[in-house]
């Protein structure tokens, strides 16, 4: 009898334990919740626990991920421990409801959030009796309603004087920068008709930001000149170019150029005859006897067909030769020709189809007098011949010069001078970032995080702030670092530069999921940039979404992804990506839309792809080849005016360089900012993706990122080995 009583009591206890009411509180601790009206939230909970005064509570803190979970017992309505904990909560990071499919059918789920889900968007299914509770004045009505409706829950809005985020949809922020090369300009007025004027002093600052809506009239005025009126459209990025006293507005409709570059090669090297084994690359050279085979009577037909990398038709002069495909769609693509060390005037491929004053001739060269011809195609050629060799070089040595002993003695007039690399030129100066200096003083990660929270409001207006803090936390706490970085995705209007750097950091860290979020956000906010489509296609590729990547590249290739944009300038980059995708994943892809030429693979010993955060960020990349010769590629208004302006107008910051078998060995890649301190106070972020054995089954990729500060000198971005 006693045993039966004990059994009955145990079953009764177990039943009551399991039948006790259970409640889950999901508490949004993202950055946007920092300004919640917590007193209203706590008052709601106080009333709740008056009604349910004996309950087990699972309290979950979340932003874009689960932060913490605690279990509490509320007895006789005493929930003071929960209240104390919630009042000490720290707010940071973006919001996502991904993965909150939790709860049981009979449980109450109290979801406290403003609904501003910015990353990892999800169609959340929440089991239980759901209450969606908001106390923020600024919230996402659509998302909150969706959460309540799809989960058969109730939406409780505790904010009396609220404003929905959608209520200002008609008005948006228009922003841009002012570019000019006229030092006499004192001020530029920018304003919406019937609104206050914004005065830009081009000698101090070159950016502006103004609120307006499509259809408003944007007025610009330089000093006392005539007003220029522009009707605003959907595109909210408007750069202003001042050219010879005139104003030109650019809506950043993108068409980008890639300067692919360079190539080199030699029987003799560009520095004179050297032992082939000591040069570090294979030689592509043809001697005079081979040129004369077939009875040719001119040098153009003699050379034609002897080198696989040369492209020219039977009617074209040798000076109209293109090596390895065009590198620029608007500028000159023809190779440099050097005869006995003297460069001849290059033909100009940018001349018109019918009126072509830029064409030259090599008809004066007698093929019977040619000792040898060497074709240089690869990044290494530029190190020897500078920008003039960017489209490849054809070296011709005549028998006259060789017989006279000039082959090894005469000065090569085409050769870049004074380009022997001195490693001491690298800077040891590190940018002194005040807020990072403060974080470094902390003794623990917790202290550093608290210091970050204290300084966040003061510095978060700096575009680079969250990126710099991410870099600080990344070596010791990866999760915390990404929480900080996610704040950029939580912003209502992050800049394109910020989103690009988020993607740089995530890709370099192999966090492809995070990189995809940044790419999707980039396209959502900046559909007027060609770069947005390239970034998304590349990120699809890196996240193993190969079919999505291919489909997007094909739409970029034929322009159907956005008929308003001109994608012709990125054809070579897209060409390489499509061929590479097909080569590596053909069996798993639908290739029905692919043109036949894309089924032919292309290979490079190395492919270097550079991307930078801001289109108006002037900088210099230095390539140091295995022979310690260097070439500087400068991206600036002063040095590359057309390319620089195209990058700004079209919202494009990407360049591709190739290294062939003529560049085998160790390369150094250095970079430095060329920004003027008075105008470009934000740092430049540069990413280089190095593909070794590109286009082969052993292809490997590695990414390097660098922060370029105007106060620092040249810094090493990467040291790579080309096989």
C-alpha positions, -999 to +999 in steps of 0.1 A: +000+000+000+028+024+009+045+016-025+013+024-043+011+058-025+047+067-034+040+057-070+009+078-071+026+109-055+055+106-080+032+105-110+013+135-096+045+154-092+057+146-127+024+155-142+023+189-124+059+195-134+052+190-171+018+207-169+033+239-155+029+268-179+060+275-200+067+308-217+095+318-241+107+354-243+126+362-276+144+395-269+158+413-299+192+428-289+202+442-323+216+477-327+182+491-340+166+481-306+190+503-286+164+531-286+134+508-277+110+521-250+121+495-225+098+508-198+068+499-220+083+464-227+088+458-190+053+471-181+039+446-206+058+417-189+048+429-155+011+426-165+018+393-181+033+378-149+005+392-128-018+370-149+006+340-151+024+341-117+037+306-117+055+299-149+088+286-163+105+311-186+131+305-213+147+338-221+165+340-255+186+370-266+192+372-303+203+396-331+213+379-363+222+348-342+213+334-308+233+353-282+222+337-249+195+315-233+186+314-196+159+295-178+140+312-150+112+301-125+086+328-119+068+320-086+040+341-072+046+366-099+081+374-089+100+380-121+126+405-107+156+384-118+144+385-154+138+423-152+172+429-137+188+409-165+169+427-193+178+461-180+215+453-184+213+439-219+238+452-245+226+460-280+246+454-311+246+437-344+220+432-372+186+414-369+176+381-384+147+357-375+164+328-392+162+297-371+137+308-345+113+279-353+111+271-316+084+265-290+057+240-283+021+241-293+008+252-259+036+276-250+033+314-251+060+330-273+066+366-266+087+381-294+100+416-286+113+432-318+110+462-342+109+438-371+139+453-389+153+421-403+182+431-425+202+399-432+195+362-436+159+370-444+136+341-435+100+330-436+100+321-399+076+295-386+071+299-348+053+272-329+031+282-300+009+311-290+028+340-306+027+376-294+047+400-315+055+430-293+070+463-304+078+494-283+100+513-308+088+543-326+106+533-357+097+498-369+090+477-398+052+474-399+052+449-428+076+424-412+058+426-378+024+420-395+039+392-415+053+374-384+020+377-366-002+367-396+018+337-408+021+323-374-015+329-363-003+353-336-012+387-323+006+420-330+008+443-300+021+478-307+031+496-275+043+527-293+016+554-294+033+581-316+050+558-340+062+562-375+064+532-398+097+528-418+075+526-449+059+560-442+089+578-457+092+556-487+085+584-511+114+604-497+150+592-499+185+604-493+203+615-524+241+615-521+272+619-542+305+637-545+319+667-563+348+662-587+367+690-603+401+701-615+395+739-614+412+755-583+394+788-588+360+774-577+351+787-542+317+771-536+290+750-552+254+753-540+233+721-541+196+721-530+161+709-537+138+736-550+121+755-522+144+739-496+175+750-477+207+752-497+238+730-491+270+748-498+300+727-508+335+741-505+354+720-531+387+729-514+377+713-481+350+686-488+337+670-519+306+651-506+270+661-502+238+645-489+203+658-494+167+645-489+143+644-518+120+623-538+117+613-574+103+642-594+119+669-572+142+695-589+178+693-578+195+727-584+232+733-586+251+765-589+288+773-591+297+806-576+275+831-594+269+812-626+236+801-641+216+775-622+215+740-634+183+720-628+181+682-626+149+663-620+156+635-596+148+599-604+150+566-587+188+566-587+200+581-554+237+583-563+245+615-582+281+626-587+288+661-599+316+668-623+328+703-628+345+706-662+358+740-674+331+758-655+303+736-666+284+711-644+278+675-655+256+652-635+263+615-637+236+590-627+262+563-623+248+542-651+276+517-653+299+506-681+333+496-669+367+490-685+392+465-674+428+470-683+440+435-684+474+438-690+505+428-699+527+403-711+563+396-718+587+370-731+621+367-745+649+348-762+669+377-750+654+394-720+644+430-719+676+436-699+699+419-723+707+383-731+705+360-701+708+323-695+673+309-701+674+288-670+682+319-648+654+340-662+626+323-644+603+319-674+600+301-707+609+320-740+587+326-770+610+336-798+613+330-835+645+335-855+648+350-889+651+318-909+618+305-895+601+338-904+611+335-941+595+300-945+566+302-969+581+330-991+568+359-972+576+394-985+566+416-956+572+414-918+535+413-909+527+382-928+561+367-918+552+370-881+515+361-885+508+325-874+542+320-856+528+330-822+496+316-808+490+347-786+490+372-815+457+382-830+456+401-863+438+396-896+455+390-929+448+426-940+463+443-909+497+456-903+519+441-875+514+474-856+477+465-853+484+433-834+465+424-802+481+401-777+458+377-758+426+397-765+417+434-759+425+449-726+404+480-730+372+487-748+377+524-752+415+529-752+443+516-773+447+478-774+476+474-798+509+459-787+541+480-784+567+472-812+604+477-803+629+475-832+666+472-821+657+488-788+638+517-802+600+518-798+580+527-829+549+548-828+520+525-819+489+522-839+457+534-821+429+508-819+405+535-806+406+553-840+373+552-860+365+523-883+366+544-915+387+574-905+418+559-888+446+585-885+460+565-856+473+536-878+510+531-884+529+508-907+559+484-904+561+479-941+596+495-942+610+465-923+626+439-946+618+403-933+652+392-948+670+415-924+653+402-892+675+382-869+647+373-845+613+383-831+603+379-794+568+383-781+563+393-744+529+386-730+522+387-693+523+410-663+561+409-664+563+428-696+548+459-679+575+457-653+600+462-681+582+486-704+558+504-681+524+515-693+535+514-729+539+476-726+505+471-710+491+455-742+522+433-748+554+439-766+569+426-799+607+428-798+624+428-832+661+426-837+675+432-872+705+415-886+721+449-892+720+457-856+730+422-845+759+421-870+771+455-859+773+442-823+745+466-812+723+438-799+739+438-766+755+472-765+729+498-775+705+513-750+669+500-751+650+532-755+617+515-747+628+501-714+616+515-682+645+531-663+653+532-626+628+504-618+650+482-597+631+474-565+644+486-532+627+468-503+635+497-480+608+518-497+581+499-478+565+520-450+568+510-414+543+537-404+510+524-391+478+544-391+470+556-356+433+551-351+422+567-319+392+544-311+413+513-317+440+527-294+413+528-267+402+493-273+438+480-271+441+494-235+415+469-223+427+439-204+400+414-215+377+410-245+347+419-223+364+452-213+372+459-249+336+452-259+323+475-232+347+502-244+335+497-279+298+502-268+308+534-250+325+549-281+301+536-307+278+565-309+307+589-312+325+571-341+298+551-359+293+580-384+328+571-398+323+547-427+353+527-417+345+524-379+327+491-377+353+476-402+382+487-380+366+473-349+359+441-367+397+438-375+405+444-339+382+416-325+387+391-354+420+375-342+406+367-308+368+364-311+354+357-345+317+357-335+320+390-318+339+405-348+311+395-372+285+409-348+302+442-350+306+440-388+269+431-391+260+466-379+268+479-414+240+456-427+217+470-400+220+505-413+191+520-433+215+532-460+250+517-458+273+531-485+284+510-514+319+511-501+309+498-467+290+469-483+319+461-506+344+459-476+320+437-457+321+413-486+359+416-488+363+407-452+339+378-453+354+363-485+389+366-471+377+348-440+358+321-461+325+333-445+306+329-478+272+331-462+280+366-448+296+376-481+264+367-499+243+389-476+266+419-484+263+412-521+225+409-520+223+441-500+246+458-525+224+449-555+192+458-535+205+493-527+227+500-557+211+483-588+226+512-609+261+498-606+276+471-628+298+462-598+267+451-579+260+424-605+296+412-607+298+410-569+267+389-566+277+365-595+311+360-579+297+354-545+272+329-559+302+311-574+321+311-540+290+298-521+288+268-546+257+282-563+273+275-596+241+275-617+230+308-602+265+323-609+265+311-645+230+324-652+239+358-638+271+359-657+253+350-689+227+378-683+256+403-677+272+390-708+242+398-730+230+428-710+196+414-702+201+416-664+196+453-666+190+468-701+196+503-687+232+495-681+261+490-705+281+459-695+305+458-724+334+471-704+335+440-682+333+415-710+368+401-705+363+395-668+329+379-674+344+358-703+371+344-680+345+336-653+321+318-676+348+297-692+362+288-658+328+278-644+321+256-674+355+240-672+352+231-635+315+223-632+302+215-667+286+182-657+264+199-631+254+230-652+227+237-677+249+250-706+221+253-732+225+291-733+262+291-735+279+303-768+303+277-783+334+297-776+327+296-738+332+258-740+369+265-747+389+269-715+416+296-709+446+291-687+470+315-669+499+307-646+483+332-623+453+356-625+452+386-602+419+404-597+420+436-577+389+452-562+387+484-542+361+499-519+355+534-534+355+543-570+371+577-562+398+562-541+432+571-557+459+546-551+489+529-566+497+492-570+533+481-573+542+448-590+577+435-583+587+406-605+611+377-597+640+397-611+632+426-587+620+449-614+589+468-606+560+486-624+535+510-607+499+509-618+483+541-607+445+547-604+440+585-601+425+615-618+459+629-626+474+597-641+444+579-656+418+606-660+395+586-684+397+554-664+393+571-631+362+591-643+347+560-658+351+542-625+333+570-607+306+575-633+299+538-637+304+527-601+330+502-609+362+493-591+379+461-605+409+453-626+423+420-639+460+412-645+474+379-659+507+362-655+518+337-681+547+313-680+570+342-685+565+353-649+574+322-630+589+329-595+581+351-565+562+383-569+556+411-544+525+432-546+526+465-527+501+493-526+497+528-512+470+554-509+473+586-531+444+603-513+448+640-504+443+643-467+420+674-471+394+656-493+396+619-488+398+613-451+384+577-452+408+549-458+408+528-489+402+490-487+419+469-513+413+432-520+434+410-543+423+375-553+452+355-566+443+324-587+473+301-592+472+277-621+441+294-633+419+273-656+436+240-646+423+212-624+447+223-597+435+259-596+436+275-562+425+309-550+437+330-521+426+365-510+445+393-495+430+426-481+447+458-471+437+490-454+453+520-472+456+552-451+466+585-466+491+589-437+509+557-444+533+549-472+536+519-494+525+486-477+529+450-488+496+435-499+508+401-509+538+379-516+529+352-542+547+324-559+538+318-595+545+282-607 
